[in-house]
Amino acid sequence: MRAIKKIHQAEYRPIADLVTYSPLPTRNLSQVDPFIFLNHHGLQTYPPNNNGLPFGPHPHRGMETVTFIIEGDIAHLDSTGSKSVIGPGGVQWMTAGSGLIHAEVSSELFKKEGGELEILQLWLNLPASMKMTPPVYRGLQKEDLPEFETDKGAFIKPVSGTFGQHIGPFKALTNVSLAEVRIPAGKTFEYEAPSEHNIFCYVVRGKLTIQKEEVVKRHLVEFENQEGTIKMEAAEDALVLFGHAQPFNEPMVARGPFVMNTDEEITQAYRDFHEGKMGSWE
């Protein structure tokens, strides 16, 4: 079995009235290359006539965002002209690349009626050779993301890469494999990734035994780089964000909304943003 290196508890980092926990980065874990950032918003209930999500127009460069809408919705709009409202069970994939401005807010319906909200946003780094790729956005609803059951009773919703015979609908620029894994109580999920790949494993809900260690919600499991199977057994219904990828092993400088390789590139990103080179916002 692939050994656990450490289990990391997500830190509580509220944003306005938005309940937020973040396991990455923290004081003890800077990244799981190329997985560099995760915010877990909710679970919380918004009343009618609420303000919704607080993420108004802001820029990005040098990375990708993958957003999982567990409950609630997200209205996306960006400076390339892309727009959508994605509901529960849906996923957004945005390649910021050379730069764009976007907003992630709640729909007018959600702000009017309220309801439960739980959203995860994961940032993926891009290698130096791809940081200036043209920006692209794609959002898919729940019905566009097929889920399949394994022979051990777990349910996998591939997002990118390949899981068994199933291929995720998002085409990652790098070799990132990413999925939502739902494990009912008493069922098991087993997986073996290439030994050179870094594993991303975050427990969103529930309680599991992973490699014979108990792991509960809002914890990230860091694994050693070695051959071996990962085995998860659910003590109660669980939801896990699971992925793996070849690390880039490149310098990374992250400052605000930009993720580059050098300080000079970060300075240039801010300059380009202020000069309107990442698009305009009307």
C-alpha positions as CSV (number, residue, x, y, z in Angstrom):
1,M,0.0,0.0,0.0
2,R,1.1,3.5,-0.7
3,A,2.2,5.1,2.6
4,I,0.6,8.2,4.1
5,K,3.1,11.0,4.6
6,K,0.9,13.3,6.7
7,I,-2.8,14.2,7.2
8,H,-3.4,17.9,7.1
9,Q,-6.5,19.7,8.7
10,A,-8.0,22.5,6.7
11,E,-7.6,25.9,8.3
12,Y,-10.7,28.1,8.9
13,R,-10.5,31.2,6.7
14,P,-13.9,32.9,6.4
15,I,-14.4,35.4,3.6
16,A,-17.0,38.0,4.6
17,D,-20.0,35.9,5.6
18,L,-18.8,32.9,3.5
19,V,-17.7,29.9,5.6
20,T,-14.3,28.8,4.1
21,Y,-11.8,26.2,5.0
22,S,-8.5,25.7,3.3
23,P,-6.1,22.8,3.5
24,L,-3.7,24.2,0.8
25,P,-1.5,26.1,1.2
26,T,-0.9,26.2,4.9
27,R,2.1,26.7,7.2
28,N,2.8,23.0,6.9
29,L,2.1,22.3,3.3
30,S,2.9,24.8,0.5
31,Q,1.7,22.6,-2.5
32,V,1.1,19.1,-3.8
33,D,2.8,20.0,-7.1
34,P,0.9,20.8,-9.4
35,F,-2.1,21.1,-7.0
36,I,-1.4,24.5,-5.4
37,F,-4.6,25.8,-3.7
38,L,-7.9,24.6,-2.4
39,N,-10.8,26.6,-0.8
40,H,-13.7,24.7,0.6
41,H,-16.7,27.0,1.0
42,G,-19.7,25.9,3.1
43,L,-21.6,23.8,3.9
44,Q,-23.9,26.7,4.9
45,T,-27.4,27.9,4.4
46,Y,-28.1,31.3,2.9
47,P,-31.3,33.1,3.8
48,P,-33.6,34.6,1.1
49,N,-32.5,38.0,-0.2
50,N,-28.8,37.3,0.5
51,N,-25.7,38.8,-1.1
52,G,-24.4,35.5,-2.5
53,L,-20.8,34.8,-3.3
54,P,-18.4,37.7,-2.8
55,F,-16.0,37.0,-5.7
56,G,-16.5,40.0,-8.0
57,P,-14.2,40.9,-11.0
58,H,-10.6,39.9,-10.4
59,P,-7.7,38.8,-12.7
60,H,-5.7,35.5,-13.0
61,R,-2.6,34.4,-14.9
62,G,-0.4,31.4,-15.0
63,M,-2.8,28.7,-13.6
64,E,-6.1,27.0,-13.9
65,T,-9.1,26.8,-11.6
66,V,-11.4,23.8,-11.3
67,T,-14.6,24.6,-9.3
68,F,-16.9,21.9,-7.9
69,I,-20.4,23.0,-7.1
70,I,-21.7,20.6,-4.5
71,E,-24.7,22.7,-3.4
72,G,-25.9,26.1,-4.7
73,D,-24.7,27.6,-7.9
74,I,-22.1,29.9,-9.5
75,A,-22.7,32.5,-12.2
76,H,-19.5,32.9,-14.2
77,L,-18.6,35.8,-16.4
78,D,-15.2,36.7,-17.8
79,S,-13.4,39.2,-20.1
80,T,-13.2,36.7,-23.0
81,G,-17.0,36.7,-23.2
82,S,-17.7,33.4,-21.5
83,K,-20.7,33.2,-19.2
84,S,-22.7,30.5,-17.5
85,V,-24.7,29.5,-14.4
86,I,-23.7,26.1,-13.1
87,G,-25.8,24.3,-10.6
88,P,-25.4,21.5,-8.0
89,G,-23.2,18.6,-9.2
90,G,-21.6,20.7,-12.0
91,V,-18.0,21.7,-12.5
92,Q,-16.2,24.7,-14.0
93,W,-12.7,24.5,-15.6
94,M,-11.0,27.8,-16.4
95,T,-7.5,28.0,-17.9
96,A,-6.3,31.5,-17.0
97,G,-3.2,31.1,-19.0
98,S,-1.9,34.5,-20.3
99,G,-4.6,36.3,-18.3
100,L,-8.2,37.3,-18.0
101,I,-10.6,38.9,-15.6
102,H,-13.6,36.9,-14.2
103,A,-16.3,37.1,-11.6
104,E,-17.8,34.2,-9.7
105,V,-21.0,35.2,-8.0
106,S,-24.3,33.6,-7.1
107,S,-27.2,33.7,-9.6
108,E,-30.0,36.2,-9.1
109,L,-32.3,33.3,-8.3
110,F,-30.0,32.0,-5.5
111,K,-29.7,35.5,-4.0
112,K,-33.5,35.9,-4.0
113,E,-34.4,32.5,-2.7
114,G,-31.3,31.4,-0.7
115,G,-30.5,27.8,0.1
116,E,-27.6,25.5,0.8
117,L,-24.2,26.3,-0.6
118,E,-21.0,24.2,-0.7
119,I,-18.4,24.8,-3.3
120,L,-14.7,23.8,-3.7
121,Q,-12.2,25.6,-5.9
122,L,-8.9,24.0,-6.7
123,W,-6.0,25.8,-8.4
124,L,-3.8,23.8,-10.7
125,N,-0.4,25.2,-11.6
126,L,0.7,25.4,-15.3
127,P,4.3,24.7,-16.3
128,A,6.5,27.6,-17.5
129,S,6.0,26.5,-21.2
130,M,2.2,26.9,-20.8
131,K,1.7,29.8,-18.6
132,M,1.0,32.2,-21.5
133,T,-1.5,29.9,-23.3
134,P,-4.7,31.6,-24.4
135,P,-7.4,31.7,-21.6
136,V,-10.3,29.2,-22.0
137,Y,-13.4,28.5,-19.9
138,R,-15.9,25.6,-19.9
139,G,-18.7,24.8,-17.5
140,L,-20.6,21.5,-17.3
141,Q,-23.8,20.7,-15.5
142,K,-24.3,17.6,-13.4
143,E,-26.0,15.7,-16.3
144,D,-22.8,16.3,-18.5
145,L,-20.6,14.5,-15.9
146,P,-21.4,10.8,-15.9
147,E,-20.8,8.8,-12.8
148,F,-20.0,5.1,-12.7
149,E,-20.0,2.5,-9.9
150,T,-16.9,0.4,-9.2
151,D,-17.0,-3.3,-8.3
152,K,-16.5,-2.3,-4.6
153,G,-19.5,0.0,-4.4
154,A,-17.8,3.4,-4.8
155,F,-19.1,6.0,-7.3
156,I,-16.6,7.9,-9.5
157,K,-17.3,11.1,-11.4
158,P,-14.3,11.6,-13.7
159,V,-13.5,15.2,-14.4
160,S,-10.3,14.9,-16.3
161,G,-7.9,12.1,-17.2
162,T,-8.8,8.4,-17.2
163,F,-10.2,6.3,-14.4
164,G,-10.5,2.7,-15.5
165,Q,-12.3,2.7,-18.8
166,H,-13.9,6.1,-18.1
167,I,-12.5,9.4,-19.4
168,G,-13.3,12.8,-17.9
169,P,-15.0,15.3,-20.2
170,F,-12.5,18.1,-19.4
171,K,-9.3,18.0,-21.4
172,A,-6.5,19.1,-19.1
173,L,-3.5,20.8,-20.7
174,T,-1.2,18.7,-18.5
175,N,-1.6,15.1,-17.3
176,V,-3.9,15.9,-14.4
177,S,-6.4,13.2,-13.5
178,L,-9.2,14.5,-11.3
179,A,-12.5,13.0,-10.0
180,E,-15.2,13.3,-7.4
181,V,-15.4,10.0,-5.5
182,R,-18.5,9.1,-3.5
183,I,-18.2,6.2,-1.1
184,P,-21.3,5.0,0.7
185,A,-20.9,3.7,4.2
186,G,-19.5,0.2,4.3
187,K,-18.1,0.5,0.7
188,T,-14.5,0.7,-0.5
189,F,-12.5,2.7,-3.1
190,E,-9.2,1.4,-4.3
191,Y,-6.8,3.0,-6.8
192,E,-3.2,2.8,-7.9
193,A,-1.6,5.8,-9.5
194,P,1.9,5.9,-11.1
195,S,4.5,6.0,-8.4
196,E,6.0,9.2,-9.8
197,H,2.7,11.1,-9.6
198,N,1.7,13.2,-6.7
199,I,-1.7,12.3,-5.1
200,F,-4.3,14.9,-4.3
201,C,-6.8,13.5,-1.7
202,Y,-9.2,15.8,0.2
203,V,-12.1,14.5,2.2
204,V,-15.1,16.8,1.7
205,R,-17.7,14.9,3.7
206,G,-17.9,11.9,5.9
207,K,-15.5,9.6,7.7
208,L,-13.1,7.0,6.2
209,T,-10.3,4.7,6.9
210,I,-7.5,5.4,4.5
211,Q,-4.5,3.0,4.6
212,K,-5.9,2.0,8.1
213,E,-5.8,5.6,9.4
214,E,-9.0,7.4,10.3
215,V,-9.7,10.5,8.2
216,V,-12.7,12.8,8.6
217,K,-14.1,15.7,6.6
218,R,-12.0,18.8,5.9
219,H,-8.7,16.9,5.9
220,L,-6.2,16.5,3.1
221,V,-4.1,13.3,2.9
222,E,-0.5,13.7,1.7
223,F,1.1,10.5,0.3
224,E,4.6,9.3,-0.3
225,N,5.8,8.9,-3.8
226,Q,6.0,5.1,-4.1
227,E,4.3,2.2,-5.8
228,G,1.2,0.8,-4.1
229,T,-2.6,0.9,-3.9
230,I,-4.6,3.5,-2.1
231,K,-7.5,2.0,-0.2
232,M,-10.4,4.0,1.3
233,E,-13.1,2.4,3.4
234,A,-16.1,4.5,4.4
235,A,-17.3,4.4,8.0
236,E,-20.1,6.8,6.9
237,D,-21.1,8.2,3.6
238,A,-18.1,10.1,2.2
239,L,-17.2,12.5,-0.6
240,V,-13.6,12.8,-1.7
241,L,-11.9,15.1,-4.2
242,F,-9.2,12.8,-5.7
243,G,-6.6,13.3,-8.3
244,H,-3.0,12.7,-9.3
245,A,-0.4,14.2,-11.7
246,Q,3.2,14.3,-12.7
247,P,4.9,17.1,-10.7
248,F,6.5,20.0,-12.6
249,N,9.4,20.5,-10.1
250,E,9.7,24.1,-11.2
251,P,10.1,27.3,-9.1
252,M,6.7,28.8,-8.2
253,V,6.0,32.3,-7.2
254,A,2.3,32.9,-6.2
255,R,1.2,36.4,-5.3
256,G,-2.5,37.3,-5.1
257,P,-4.3,36.0,-8.2
258,F,-1.1,35.3,-10.3
259,V,1.1,32.2,-10.3
260,M,4.3,32.4,-12.2
261,N,7.9,31.2,-12.0
262,T,9.8,34.4,-11.0
263,D,9.2,37.6,-9.1
264,E,9.8,39.5,-12.4
265,E,7.0,37.6,-14.1
266,I,4.6,38.5,-11.2
267,T,5.5,42.2,-11.5
268,Q,4.9,42.0,-15.3
269,A,1.5,40.3,-14.6
270,Y,0.4,43.2,-12.4
271,R,1.6,45.7,-15.0
272,D,-0.2,43.9,-17.8
273,F,-3.4,43.8,-15.8
274,H,-3.3,47.5,-15.0
275,E,-2.6,48.3,-18.6
276,G,-5.7,46.4,-19.7
277,K,-3.9,43.5,-21.4
278,M,-6.0,40.9,-19.6
279,G,-9.2,42.3,-21.1
280,S,-11.6,44.9,-19.9
281,W,-14.6,44.7,-17.6
282,E,-17.9,46.5,-18.3
